[in-house]
Amino acid sequence: MKLISPLRRSLLAGAVAMVSTLVALPLANAADPLKVGFVYVGPIGDHGWTYRHDQGRLAIEAEFGDAVETTYVESVSEGADAEGVIRKLAATGHDLIFTTSFGYMNPTLKVAKQFPDVKFEHATGYKRADNLATYSARFYEGRAVLGTIAGMMTKSNVIGYIASFPIPEVVRGINAFSIAMRKVNPDAEIKVVWVNTWYDPGKEGDAAKALIDQGADIITQHTDSPAPLQVAEARGVYGFGQASDMSQFAPKAQLTSIIDDWNPYYIERTRAAIEGTWSSIDTWTGIKDGMVGFPAYGESVPADVAAAADVVRDSIVDGSLHPFQGPIKNQAGEIVVAEGEVLSDGDMLGMDWYVEGVQGSLPK
């Protein structure tokens, strides 16, 4: 047996310990979870916009398990408050941050410039940077399906539309709804009530009552609570859910709903961050890619109406129909998109005018 001197034994032990440490460090770092943060404009229990984004956060946890650690801050007002929340997430070790409302755009960009090593994603905005990506869904495609149903089912020819803020996304939805509606019913018109909030059940419910009092027999909304549908249920008229299936709140009134399905996108972008392939991109997809979906039609939807709605949906998917293909007239009856032409993405992204069939003036 060859004996090792105490000195050599000590040196050898030290070398082994050093190697073990060098090996262990990368393993420990590799096991550190990716910290993913979310900033929400409403409560996760709104059953609409924020609820669906939070379902996407939960989908990340289900997909990646211990490889991720997620955080969310709910009911963050747009503006200065948002900037503080976003900065705090960036400063506390979050690697990937999703900010999920249009009004977070400038605060997100400002914080992204201050934290170049953090990856940011902003929903529904258009300002990007090397570490700031943007994403949204073509909700207007879903509005075209809803407008078809409304045009065929209304008896009063008055549709009530509860709108949040007069930003292009919301205006685009109103117009897509009206165009589709008037293709099947040229006499139908839309009355819009602007509530200047994304989530306020009291205001949303009051708006629905006012619209019904003005003759609307179908209510639709670009706000986030089920309150308008609940009013429709109580008043015996129909309506559409927003962002998720709201039939549990209005089983008789809901004709269908637009479902915002963020889950695949959030999983894909988190995977890219984990694997080191994340880059700043702009994503704007719709029904074909599954970001916009629908639950089953309500029992009140006749078979011929369901079939017509399916044709619109399927035609959008196969590309034979675009919700903004001409001829399209503006509110004054002037042709703004000629027959055979399609409104460009750029024009849709800046939309600040009403199409024919929408009553009232657009707030500036």
C-alpha positions in Angstrom: 0.0 0.0 0.0 1.3 3.4 -1.0 1.0 5.9 1.9 0.1 9.5 1.3 1.7 12.1 3.5 -0.5 14.3 5.6 0.5 17.3 3.5 -0.4 15.6 0.2 -3.5 14.2 1.7 -4.6 17.8 2.7 -3.8 19.1 -0.8 -5.7 16.3 -2.4 -8.7 16.8 -0.2 -8.6 20.5 -1.1 -8.4 19.8 -4.8 -11.4 17.4 -4.6 -13.4 19.9 -2.7 -12.6 22.6 -5.3 -13.6 20.4 -8.1 -16.8 19.4 -6.3 -17.6 23.1 -5.8 -17.0 23.9 -9.4 -19.3 21.0 -10.5 -22.0 21.9 -8.0 -22.2 25.6 -8.8 -23.5 25.2 -12.4 -25.9 22.5 -11.2 -27.3 24.8 -8.6 -27.6 27.7 -11.0 -29.2 25.4 -13.6 -31.8 24.5 -11.0 -32.7 28.1 -10.2 -36.3 28.7 -11.4 -37.0 31.3 -14.0 -38.9 34.1 -12.2 -41.9 35.3 -14.3 -43.9 38.3 -13.3 -47.4 39.5 -14.4 -49.0 42.9 -14.0 -52.8 42.9 -14.3 -55.2 45.8 -14.8 -58.1 44.1 -13.0 -58.6 41.4 -10.3 -57.9 37.8 -11.3 -61.6 37.1 -10.4 -63.0 39.4 -13.0 -64.0 36.4 -15.1 -62.8 38.3 -18.2 -59.6 39.8 -19.4 -57.4 39.4 -16.3 -58.9 36.1 -15.4 -57.8 34.7 -18.8 -54.3 36.1 -18.5 -54.0 34.5 -15.1 -55.1 31.2 -16.5 -52.1 31.6 -18.8 -49.8 32.1 -15.8 -51.2 29.0 -14.2 -50.6 27.1 -17.5 -46.9 28.1 -17.2 -46.7 26.6 -13.7 -48.4 23.4 -14.9 -46.1 23.1 -17.9 -42.7 23.9 -16.2 -43.3 23.0 -12.6 -40.3 23.8 -10.4 -38.4 25.3 -13.3 -40.5 28.5 -12.9 -41.6 30.7 -10.2 -44.5 33.1 -11.0 -45.7 36.3 -9.4 -48.6 38.5 -10.2 -49.9 42.0 -9.1 -53.5 42.6 -9.7 -55.7 45.7 -10.1 -52.8 48.0 -11.1 -54.0 51.3 -12.5 -52.5 52.4 -15.8 -49.9 55.2 -15.5 -47.5 56.0 -12.6 -48.6 53.2 -10.4 -47.9 50.7 -13.1 -44.4 52.0 -13.6 -43.6 51.5 -9.9 -45.0 47.9 -9.9 -43.1 47.0 -13.1 -39.8 48.4 -11.7 -40.2 46.5 -8.4 -40.7 43.2 -10.3 -37.6 43.9 -12.4 -35.5 44.9 -9.4 -36.5 41.8 -7.4 -35.0 39.3 -9.8 -37.8 38.6 -12.2 -36.3 37.4 -15.5 -39.5 37.7 -17.7 -42.3 40.2 -17.1 -45.6 40.3 -18.8 -47.6 43.6 -18.6 -51.1 43.0 -19.7 -52.9 46.3 -20.6 -52.6 48.9 -23.3 -52.0 51.7 -20.7 -48.9 49.9 -19.4 -47.0 50.5 -22.7 -44.9 53.6 -21.9 -44.2 52.5 -18.3 -43.0 49.1 -19.6 -40.8 50.7 -22.2 -39.3 53.1 -19.6 -38.5 50.3 -17.1 -37.2 48.0 -19.9 -34.6 50.6 -20.8 -33.5 50.7 -17.1 -33.2 46.9 -16.9 -31.7 45.7 -20.2 -31.0 42.2 -18.9 -34.7 41.6 -18.0 -37.1 40.4 -20.7 -40.4 42.2 -21.0 -43.6 41.5 -22.9 -46.4 44.0 -23.4 -49.9 43.0 -24.4 -51.8 45.1 -27.0 -49.1 47.7 -27.4 -46.8 48.7 -30.3 -43.6 50.0 -28.8 -40.7 47.5 -28.7 -37.1 47.3 -27.7 -34.3 44.7 -27.8 -35.7 43.4 -24.5 -39.3 44.3 -25.0 -41.7 42.2 -27.2 -45.4 42.9 -27.9 -48.3 40.6 -28.4 -52.1 40.8 -28.9 -55.0 38.8 -30.4 -57.1 39.7 -33.4 -60.2 40.0 -31.3 -62.0 41.8 -34.2 -62.2 38.4 -35.9 -64.3 37.1 -33.0 -66.4 40.3 -33.1 -67.3 39.5 -36.7 -68.7 36.1 -35.6 -70.7 37.8 -32.8 -72.0 40.5 -35.1 -73.3 37.9 -37.5 -75.3 36.3 -34.7 -76.6 39.6 -33.4 -77.7 40.8 -36.8 -79.7 37.6 -37.4 -81.3 37.4 -33.9 -82.2 41.0 -33.0 -85.9 41.9 -33.2 -85.5 45.6 -32.3 -82.6 46.2 -34.7 -80.8 47.9 -31.8 -77.6 46.3 -30.3 -76.2 47.8 -27.1 -72.4 47.9 -27.0 -70.6 48.7 -23.7 -67.1 50.0 -24.4 -64.2 50.7 -22.1 -61.8 53.3 -23.7 -61.8 54.8 -27.2 -58.5 53.2 -28.2 -58.0 51.5 -31.6 -58.5 48.0 -30.3 -61.9 48.8 -28.9 -63.0 50.9 -31.9 -61.8 48.1 -34.2 -64.1 45.6 -32.4 -67.1 47.9 -32.6 -66.6 48.3 -36.3 -65.9 44.7 -37.1 -69.1 43.8 -35.2 -71.2 46.4 -37.1 -69.8 45.4 -40.5 -70.7 41.7 -40.0 -74.0 42.6 -38.4 -75.2 44.7 -41.3 -74.1 42.2 -43.9 -77.0 40.0 -42.6 -79.3 42.8 -41.4 -78.7 46.2 -43.0 -81.3 47.8 -40.7 -79.5 46.9 -37.5 -77.6 49.6 -35.6 -75.3 49.8 -32.6 -75.7 52.2 -29.6 -72.4 52.6 -27.7 -72.0 53.6 -24.1 -68.4 54.4 -23.0 -67.8 53.6 -19.4 -64.1 54.7 -19.3 -63.0 51.7 -17.3 -62.0 48.1 -18.0 -63.6 46.7 -14.9 -66.3 48.2 -12.8 -69.4 45.9 -12.4 -71.6 48.8 -11.2 -70.9 51.0 -14.2 -71.0 48.1 -16.6 -74.4 47.0 -15.2 -75.8 50.5 -15.3 -74.7 50.9 -18.9 -76.5 47.6 -19.8 -79.7 48.8 -18.2 -79.5 52.2 -20.0 -79.0 50.5 -23.4 -81.9 48.0 -22.8 -84.1 51.0 -21.8 -83.2 52.5 -25.2 -84.4 49.5 -27.1 -81.4 47.2 -27.2 -82.4 43.5 -27.2 -78.8 42.2 -27.4 -76.0 43.5 -25.3 -72.3 43.1 -26.1 -69.3 44.5 -24.3 -65.6 45.3 -24.3 -65.4 45.4 -20.5 -64.4 42.6 -18.2 -67.1 41.7 -15.7 -70.1 39.5 -16.2 -72.4 42.3 -14.9 -73.8 43.3 -18.4 -74.7 39.6 -19.1 -76.3 39.3 -15.6 -78.4 42.4 -16.4 -79.4 40.9 -19.8 -80.4 37.7 -18.0 -82.5 39.5 -15.5 -84.2 41.7 -18.2 -84.9 38.8 -20.6 -82.6 39.9 -23.4 -79.5 38.3 -25.0 -75.8 39.1 -24.7 -72.3 37.9 -25.4 -69.5 37.0 -22.9 -66.2 38.8 -22.9 -62.8 37.1 -22.9 -64.1 33.9 -21.3 -67.1 31.7 -21.2 -69.5 33.6 -18.9 -72.5 31.3 -19.3 -72.4 30.3 -15.6 -73.6 33.9 -14.9 -76.2 34.0 -17.6 -77.1 30.6 -18.9 -80.1 31.8 -20.8 -78.8 35.1 -22.0 -75.3 34.2 -23.3 -75.4 33.4 -27.0 -71.7 32.8 -27.1 -68.5 34.5 -26.1 -65.1 35.4 -27.3 -62.4 33.4 -25.4 -58.9 34.9 -25.1 -56.6 31.9 -25.0 -53.2 33.1 -23.9 -52.0 29.8 -22.6 -50.0 28.5 -25.6 -48.3 31.9 -26.1 -47.2 32.2 -22.5 -45.9 28.7 -22.5 -44.0 29.3 -25.7 -42.4 32.5 -24.6 -41.5 31.1 -21.2 -39.9 28.1 -22.8 -37.8 30.5 -25.1 -36.6 32.4 -22.0 -35.6 29.2 -20.3 -33.8 27.8 -23.3 -32.1 31.1 -24.2 -33.9 31.6 -27.5 -36.1 34.5 -26.5 -36.1 37.5 -28.8 -38.1 40.7 -29.2 -40.9 40.0 -31.6 -44.4 41.3 -32.4 -47.3 38.7 -32.3 -50.8 39.3 -33.6 -52.8 36.2 -34.2 -56.4 35.2 -34.1 -58.9 32.4 -34.6 -56.7 30.4 -36.9 -53.9 30.2 -34.4 -56.2 29.6 -31.4 -55.6 32.9 -29.6 -59.3 33.7 -30.2 -61.9 31.0 -29.5 -65.5 30.4 -28.7 -67.5 28.2 -26.3 -70.5 26.3 -27.5 -73.4 28.4 -28.7 -76.2 28.9 -26.2 -79.4 27.0 -26.5 -81.2 30.1 -27.8 -79.1 30.2 -31.0 -81.2 28.8 -33.9 -79.5 26.2 -36.1 -79.4 28.5 -39.1 -77.8 31.3 -37.1 -75.2 28.9 -35.7 -74.5 27.7 -39.2 -74.0 31.2 -40.5 -71.7 32.1 -37.7 -69.7 28.9 -38.4 -69.3 30.0 -42.0 -67.9 33.4 -40.9 -65.5 31.8 -38.5 -64.3 29.1 -40.9 -63.9 31.7 -43.8 -61.7 33.8 -41.6 -59.6 30.8 -40.8 -59.2 29.7 -44.4 -58.5 33.3 -45.5 -61.5 33.7 -47.8 -63.0 36.4 -45.6 -61.4 39.3 -43.8 -63.7 41.3 -41.4 -62.4 44.5 -42.9 -62.7 43.7 -46.6 -64.5 46.2 -48.8 -66.7 47.7 -49.6 -66.8 49.5 -46.3 -68.5 52.8 -45.6 -67.7 55.1 -42.7 -70.4 56.6 -40.5 -71.1 59.4 -43.1 -71.8 56.8 -45.8 -68.6 57.4 -47.7 -66.7 54.5 -49.1 -63.4 54.2 -47.2 -62.4 50.7 -48.3 -63.2 49.8 -51.9 -64.7 46.5 -53.0 -62.0 43.9 -53.4 -59.6 45.7 -51.0 -58.7 44.9 -47.4 -57.9 47.4 -44.7 -54.2 47.1 -43.8 -52.9 46.1 -40.4 -51.5 49.6 -40.0 -54.8 51.2 -40.7 -56.5 48.9 -38.3 -54.0 49.5 -35.6 -54.7 53.2 -35.8 -58.4 53.1 -36.2 -60.1 56.2 -34.9 -63.4 56.3 -36.9 -66.8 54.6 -36.9 -68.2 52.5 -39.8 -71.8 52.8 -41.0 -74.3 51.5 -38.5 -72.7 52.9 -35.3 -74.7 55.7 -33.7 -73.2 58.7 -31.9 -69.8 60.3 -32.1 -66.5 58.7 -31.1 -64.9 60.4 -28.1 -61.6 62.1 -28.7 
